[in-house]
Amino acid sequence: MELFEQFLREYGPLAGLCAVFLFLAGFLLGRFLVMPALRKEKKHAENLMQLCRTAEASKQKLEEQLLEKDQQLVEREKRLQSKEQLAAVWEGEAKGCEEKLSQLETQWKELQKQHQNQEQHLLDLLRQVEDRNARLQELEAQREALREENKQLVSQLSTEQVALEQIAQMQSTLNAALQRLSELESKLPENQSSFSPAAVETETFVPEGNGEELLKEKLDPSAKELLPEDDTERAKAWIKRAVGEHLPEAKGQDDLTRIEGIGPFIEDQLHALGLCTFEQIAALDDKAIDLLTKAIRFIPGRIKKDRWVEQAAALMKTKAGKEKKKKKKKSAKGASRTSIDDLKLIEGIGPKIEEVLNKAGIKTWKQLAEQSVDNLRKILASAGKRFTLHKPDSWPQQARLAAEAKWKELKALQDEL
């Protein structure tokens, strides 16, 4: 301790100066040597801090991206699960479709068998139709023979009817003459009273033509004017004048023998008076009927009893209905020729195939005749497999014959097919 104190007394100021010098030297040395290094270290540290901050920001971004990726991964896992479920559903549906396809194949095979059976049945039916057609031809021949016999019988009946009508007219004429004679007898003087109807009846009264001519010869001229012939001529004249005035004019000529009570003889008399149609007979009134009875010398009351007017009206309606049907058929045929034809007339074409051809733009026989067989096969193939069984080889030829209205050639070709 004493030594230290002695040292401080002797060397204290010098030591202080040395210490100050060393401090200054160290300060200067640190100032010029250490401080640049410290500054570099500080800048390096700041750079490191900046890098740390950048790394922290990138870390946060990466964490956010990682979260997004995790969310996307979860969503993809969910989608994958849903897709797996859909795949399972689709697999089940695929199995169901395969089962349905197998069932459809079996049904198709059954339908093919049924189609073959139906074709065989159709062939059998065609054979039956051919047999029936042959039978119908035989029956048609028998019918023609019966028609000939019927015509002969009708001619015989008409002859007998004419004879009966003539007898009835002669009887009515004779009765009218006898009635007139009885009236004339009352007007004759007593010395001529021997001329009586009884005397006339006892005589051989067989006139060659008409009984009234013989009576006219026996009577004086004043009595001839009172005979029924004058009424007959007046009635004929009135009926002829009535045609066109009270009665319609004849437009054509109808078969009046279809009216019950009118035979060929009466029909000729009606034609001579201008009565030729059902319309004229249907327009007869009571006065016209009475005068017509006198004009044709028919049995009084027979026209009303046979109902000529009612029968003529019914026949007129029937005739009008038939004419309307004919007009409709003609208009329908004309429309079908201009717009569309019945393709089912072609052998091998049914309603379904007709629809297929119509959809393809083939609606007339002419259009079908212009098609080639290959084109028709393509049309049938596009409509489905079941239509490929049909053979359209002869369809254009048949359609050409139908379009040219060669029905006999078409029937012969179809018979060959």
ZAPALUM-924826 format. One line per field, with one value per residue (C-alpha): x, y, z; chain. Coordinates in steps of 0.2 Angstrom, whole numbers, plus 5000, padded with zeros to 4 digits. Last residue first. Layout:
N
east	X	...
north	Y	...
up	Z	...
unit	A	...
% end
This chain:
417
east	4524	4516	4499	4506	4512	4495	4486	4498	4496	4477	4478	4488	4483	4500	4504	4499	4510	4525	4521	4522	4539	4546	4540	4547	4564	4557	4561	4556	4567	4576	4560	4563	4581	4574	4568	4586	4586	4570	4576	4592	4583	4572	4588	4596	4580	4580	4566	4557	4542	4540	4538	4526	4515	4514	4519	4538	4545	4555	4542	4529	4540	4541	4522	4519	4530	4520	4503	4509	4519	4523	4512	4509	4491	4497	4505	4488	4492	4494	4491	4484	4478	4471	4462	4454	4449	4441	4432	4426	4420	4411	4402	4397	4391	4380	4373	4369	4360	4350	4344	4339	4329	4320	4316	4308	4298	4293	4287	4276	4268	4265	4256	4249	4232	4233	4237	4224	4210	4201	4209	4219	4213	4230	4223	4208	4220	4231	4216	4212	4231	4233	4218	4224	4242	4256	4273	4281	4277	4287	4302	4303	4306	4298	4281	4279	4262	4270	4283	4268	4260	4277	4279	4261	4266	4283	4275	4270	4261	4277	4288	4304	4296	4298	4316	4321	4324	4333	4327	4308	4299	4292	4273	4260	4267	4282	4271	4254	4250	4254	4243	4229	4230	4230	4215	4205	4209	4203	4188	4183	4187	4174	4159	4147	4152	4148	4130	4126	4134	4122	4128	4132	4148	4154	4151	4163	4176	4174	4178	4196	4206	4198	4183	4175	4157	4147	4131	4123	4132	4125	4108	4109	4116	4100	4094	4076	4072	4071	4052	4052	4063	4081	4087	4086	4095	4109	4113	4113	4124	4136	4137	4140	4154	4162	4162	4169	4183	4187	4188	4198	4210	4211	4214	4228	4235	4235	4243	4256	4259	4261	4273	4282	4282	4290	4303	4306	4308	4320	4330	4330	4337	4350	4354	4355	4368	4377	4376	4383	4398	4400	4399	4413	4423	4420	4426	4442	4443	4440	4454	4466	4460	4464	4481	4484	4479	4491	4505	4499	4500	4518	4522	4514	4525	4540	4536	4532	4549	4557	4547	4554	4572	4569	4561	4577	4588	4577	4580	4598	4598	4588	4601	4615	4606	4603	4622	4626	4614	4623	4640	4633	4627	4645	4653	4642	4647	4665	4662	4654	4669	4681	4671	4673	4691	4693	4684	4696	4711	4705	4703	4721	4727	4719	4727	4744	4742	4738	4753	4764	4758	4762	4779	4782	4778	4790	4803	4802	4803	4818	4826	4823	4830	4845	4848	4847	4859	4871	4869	4873	4888	4894	4892	4901	4915	4916	4916	4930	4944	4943	4934	4940	4958	4954	4946	4959	4973	4963	4961	4979	4985	4973	4981	4998	4995	4987	5002	5014	5004	5005	5023	5032	5017	5007	5022	5024	5005	5007	5023	5014	5000
north	4695	4688	4693	4711	4711	4706	4719	4733	4728	4728	4745	4754	4771	4779	4784	4766	4758	4769	4765	4747	4748	4760	4747	4732	4731	4739	4723	4725	4718	4735	4742	4733	4741	4759	4774	4777	4759	4762	4778	4770	4755	4767	4776	4760	4755	4771	4784	4791	4779	4784	4803	4798	4787	4802	4807	4804	4819	4808	4810	4804	4788	4785	4787	4775	4763	4763	4762	4747	4746	4728	4728	4747	4752	4758	4773	4781	4797	4815	4832	4832	4814	4814	4830	4823	4807	4817	4828	4813	4804	4819	4821	4803	4805	4820	4810	4796	4807	4815	4798	4793	4809	4807	4789	4794	4808	4795	4783	4796	4802	4785	4779	4763	4767	4785	4779	4766	4778	4776	4761	4769	4776	4784	4802	4798	4793	4808	4819	4812	4813	4831	4836	4828	4835	4828	4835	4818	4811	4826	4824	4805	4809	4806	4814	4822	4814	4801	4797	4793	4782	4773	4771	4763	4750	4747	4744	4757	4750	4750	4764	4757	4756	4775	4773	4791	4802	4819	4835	4834	4850	4854	4852	4867	4876	4866	4851	4857	4859	4841	4835	4846	4839	4822	4825	4833	4818	4806	4817	4816	4797	4795	4795	4810	4816	4799	4801	4816	4806	4791	4776	4759	4764	4773	4757	4748	4761	4761	4743	4746	4736	4720	4722	4706	4710	4695	4702	4698	4713	4725	4719	4721	4738	4743	4746	4740	4757	4764	4765	4773	4788	4789	4799	4785	4774	4787	4786	4767	4768	4780	4768	4753	4763	4767	4749	4744	4757	4751	4733	4738	4747	4732	4720	4731	4732	4713	4711	4724	4715	4698	4705	4713	4697	4688	4701	4701	4682	4683	4696	4686	4671	4682	4689	4671	4667	4683	4678	4661	4669	4681	4666	4657	4674	4675	4658	4662	4678	4668	4656	4671	4679	4663	4662	4680	4676	4662	4674	4686	4673	4668	4687	4688	4673	4681	4697	4688	4679	4696	4703	4689	4693	4712	4708	4698	4712	4724	4714	4713	4732	4734	4724	4734	4750	4745	4740	4757	4765	4757	4762	4779	4780	4773	4786	4799	4794	4795	4811	4817	4811	4819	4835	4834	4830	4844	4856	4850	4852	4869	4874	4867	4877	4892	4890	4886	4902	4912	4903	4908	4925	4926	4918	4931	4945	4937	4934	4952	4958	4946	4953	4970	4965	4957	4973	4983	4971	4972	4991	4990	4978	4990	5005	4995	4991	5009	5013	5001	5008	5027	5031	5016	5021	5039	5033	5021	5034	5047	5034	5029	5048	5051	5036	5041	5058	5051	5039	5054	5064	5049	5044	5049	5052	5038	5026	5031	5027	5011	5007	5012	5000
up	4466	4450	4456	4459	4441	4434	4445	4439	4421	4423	4432	4419	4426	4421	4439	4445	4432	4437	4455	4452	4443	4457	4470	4463	4472	4488	4499	4517	4531	4532	4540	4556	4558	4559	4548	4541	4534	4525	4517	4512	4504	4494	4488	4483	4473	4464	4465	4450	4452	4470	4464	4451	4463	4474	4492	4492	4503	4515	4528	4515	4513	4531	4533	4519	4527	4543	4533	4522	4507	4500	4485	4480	4483	4500	4492	4491	4481	4487	4480	4462	4461	4478	4475	4459	4468	4482	4469	4460	4476	4482	4466	4466	4484	4479	4464	4475	4487	4473	4466	4484	4486	4469	4473	4489	4480	4466	4479	4488	4472	4465	4481	4474	4481	4474	4457	4458	4462	4445	4435	4421	4404	4402	4400	4412	4426	4422	4424	4441	4446	4440	4450	4466	4464	4454	4459	4464	4446	4438	4450	4447	4428	4411	4411	4393	4389	4377	4391	4403	4389	4387	4406	4407	4394	4403	4420	4433	4449	4460	4455	4448	4431	4430	4425	4425	4409	4407	4414	4411	4414	4431	4433	4434	4419	4411	4409	4413	4394	4390	4405	4399	4382	4388	4399	4385	4374	4388	4391	4372	4372	4387	4375	4375	4358	4350	4356	4344	4329	4331	4340	4333	4325	4341	4351	4340	4342	4361	4362	4357	4344	4337	4348	4356	4361	4355	4361	4378	4387	4373	4376	4394	4392	4383	4365	4367	4373	4355	4354	4371	4365	4370	4385	4398	4386	4384	4403	4402	4387	4396	4411	4399	4390	4407	4412	4395	4396	4414	4408	4393	4404	4416	4401	4394	4412	4414	4397	4401	4417	4408	4396	4411	4420	4405	4403	4421	4421	4406	4415	4431	4421	4414	4431	4438	4425	4429	4448	4444	4435	4450	4462	4452	4452	4471	4474	4464	4475	4490	4486	4482	4499	4508	4499	4504	4522	4523	4516	4530	4543	4537	4538	4555	4561	4554	4563	4579	4578	4574	4589	4600	4595	4598	4615	4619	4613	4623	4639	4636	4633	4649	4659	4651	4655	4673	4674	4667	4679	4694	4687	4685	4703	4708	4697	4704	4722	4717	4709	4725	4735	4723	4724	4743	4742	4729	4741	4755	4744	4739	4757	4761	4746	4752	4769	4761	4751	4767	4776	4760	4761	4780	4777	4763	4775	4788	4775	4770	4788	4791	4776	4782	4799	4790	4780	4796	4804	4789	4790	4809	4806	4792	4805	4818	4806	4801	4820	4825	4815	4814	4830	4839	4836	4840	4856	4860	4857	4867	4881	4880	4880	4895	4904	4900	4906	4922	4924	4922	4934	4947	4944	4960	4971	4964	4966	4984	4986	4978	4988	5004	5000
unit	A	A	A	A	A	A	A	A	A	A	A	A	A	A	A	A	A	A	A	A	A	A	A	A	A	A	A	A	A	A	A	A	A	A	A	A	A	A	A	A	A	A	A	A	A	A	A	A	A	A	A	A	A	A	A	A	A	A	A	A	A	A	A	A	A	A	A	A	A	A	A	A	A	A	A	A	A	A	A	A	A	A	A	A	A	A	A	A	A	A	A	A	A	A	A	A	A	A	A	A	A	A	A	A	A	A	A	A	A	A	A	A	A	A	A	A	A	A	A	A	A	A	A	A	A	A	A	A	A	A	A	A	A	A	A	A	A	A	A	A	A	A	A	A	A	A	A	A	A	A	A	A	A	A	A	A	A	A	A	A	A	A	A	A	A	A	A	A	A	A	A	A	A	A	A	A	A	A	A	A	A	A	A	A	A	A	A	A	A	A	A	A	A	A	A	A	A	A	A	A	A	A	A	A	A	A	A	A	A	A	A	A	A	A	A	A	A	A	A	A	A	A	A	A	A	A	A	A	A	A	A	A	A	A	A	A	A	A	A	A	A	A	A	A	A	A	A	A	A	A	A	A	A	A	A	A	A	A	A	A	A	A	A	A	A	A	A	A	A	A	A	A	A	A	A	A	A	A	A	A	A	A	A	A	A	A	A	A	A	A	A	A	A	A	A	A	A	A	A	A	A	A	A	A	A	A	A	A	A	A	A	A	A	A	A	A	A	A	A	A	A	A	A	A	A	A	A	A	A	A	A	A	A	A	A	A	A	A	A	A	A	A	A	A	A	A	A	A	A	A	A	A	A	A	A	A	A	A	A	A	A	A	A	A	A	A	A	A	A	A	A	A	A	A	A	A	A	A	A	A	A	A	A	A	A	A	A	A	A	A	A	A	A	A	A	A	A	A	A	A	A	A	A	A	A	A	A	A	A	A	A	A	A	A	A	A	A
% end
